[in-house]
Amino acid sequence: MESLDGVLEHAPDSELMARLTVRDQRALVELYRRHGRRLYPLIRRIVTNEGLAEEILQDVFVRLWTRASLYRADEGHLLAWLITMARNLALDALRKDGRWRGQLEFEEALHDAAQANHPALDVDTTLSVRHALDTLPDDQRRTVELAYFAGMTHAELAAHLNQPLGTVKSRLRLALDKLRGALGNVRQVRVAP
Amino acid sequence: MIEPCHQFEGEWELLALGALEAGRGAEMRAHAAGGCARCQDRLGAALGLVGSIGAALEPMNPPAHVEARLQQRLRALEAGTTVSRGAPAWRSAGPSDRLIRPAAVAALVACAVLAWRVVDQRREIAALRARVEQAAAVVPREAPRPASPPQALPAPSTPAASTEAARAWAIERSRLAAALAQAEAARASAVTEAARGREELARLEQRLASVAREVPNGTPPATVPPVRVDDRTEEVGRLANDVRRLEAQATREAARARSYANALQVALDPGSRRVALTAVDRSAGRATASALLASDGRLVLTTADLPPLGSDKCYQLWIIRRDNPAVVSGGVLADASAGAVVHVARVEGRADAVTGFAITDEPAGGSASSRGRKLLFGAFR
């Protein structure tokens, strides 16, 4: 295994993505080394099986390789897309009902518009969201975790938690409101002089 | 028919989450795909918000072999792009060649062995790098956060088990125990990996030195890739830095684990009292604090979200007592702005005389008596 050119280690995501379009495999490997450790725990959390998680992690980067031109590579935005892709592929493997493959293809089809408003997933954002999740009331956190990591619909959540549909919808909305607030605080801090 | 946009307000995040039923989801997808720019914007923001949940997980390095598998898959996809090296052009044997050729073969063999040994070193260094990164990933970059409380809460020990306060107390105890276990595991793992890394680095350095001594004089034949032992020595140096960093993290985690161990001991003391400190000044922002005071005077103060201060100021804890003097310093809070922090101290005098706590901002180094703004305050009931 050759070690990577030292230049690639310091290249921004946008430059590495540009190299993908000219079929530079080293650039993809550098992207894997840079972002794989963010995607792997997510995939493991969803599918739990280690071997399957390893395969899905590779699938994410193979898909990135074959669809490099689809992704806008502003700093922080590529990671957001990779996380979305990883979640969709993992849930597709978990649920096997075609719904998540459809979600992935829909999001790719709207890539230009959908990527425009992705927040940059930098350290501030990550810590802020993590804190917001940790401080959610237990019922809200459990509901949003089941929706996110198990891909449950409202009806499935209501059945699983043995709660009325309205209660489940309300908990999800409240949890998402708090997360939105946490992201909004990060943006405000950045904007303030 | 295009649905009016307002009907989808508040549901884009649910769509991104995948929580909507199939019919509603299909309606919204069709609307967004139909070219409504406003709703596409909403969708983009929703995908970003939902994606941030996945991004909030602690990073974890995948096993080292996954990268090799990925490269194999890429090569299979891009079949036909490998480059072969040319073989040496041997001259036809003449009288003088009978003497030269054996020497040339011997030189080729020596350089091939050397190249193989360097490739072997690279493989070992890459494997060690992966292990160091994996071990570093185990050590949290910030204070360990409590795990989610267990589904079955531990039964509070007080008779007032049905009260909300007792329930919150039980949850906090279990969270402290979880945080302690997490910190201990991270510390132990970091220490073990750092020790292993040191041993392997020492072995690698010895082998590199022996390889360097074997570099033949003169230029190797063009068919063997040029060997630069200096490059590999730099890598070993970088790995040594990684191991040192890991050892420093292990030391910090050990200190953190000791703090949590103290906190847990205080929490388990049946005579412990707990009070929440709340913001009493706007400049405290969203800061909160919680004080656990054991009957023997051990104090565990947990602070969160204290706004950063300039280098000329510090946060200081004050202990309020029924004794004289009524207010005494509990010490300067180190690293108080670094997220959730646990401070461990011991109050002077009788613990049962303590009636409350306050946190103020003071000049750097602290004050003998409080001069700053009172930011957080809490009193025992």
Interface residues (C-beta under 8 A of the other chain):
Chain A: M1 E2 S3 R23 Q25 L28 V29 Y32 R33 G36 R37 R38 Y40 P41 L42 R44 R45 A53 E54 L57 Q58 F61 V62 W65 T66 L79 A80 I83 T84 A86 R87 L91 R99 W100 Q103 F106 E107 A109 L110 A113 A114 Q115 A116 N117 H118 P119 L121 T125 T126 L127 V129 R130 H131 L133 D134 D138 R141 V144 A147 Y148 G151 M152 T153 H154 A155 L157 L172 R173 L176 L179 R180 L183
Chain B: G10 E13 L14 L17 G18 A19 L20 E21 A22 R29 A32 A33 A37 Q40 D41 L43 G44 A45 L47 G48 L49 V50 G51 S52 I53 G54 A55 A56 L57 E58 P59 M60 N61 P62 P63 V66 E67 A68 R69 L70 Q71 R73 L74 R75 L77 E78 T81 R122 R123 I125 A126 A137 E142 R145 P146 S148 P149 E235 D305 G339
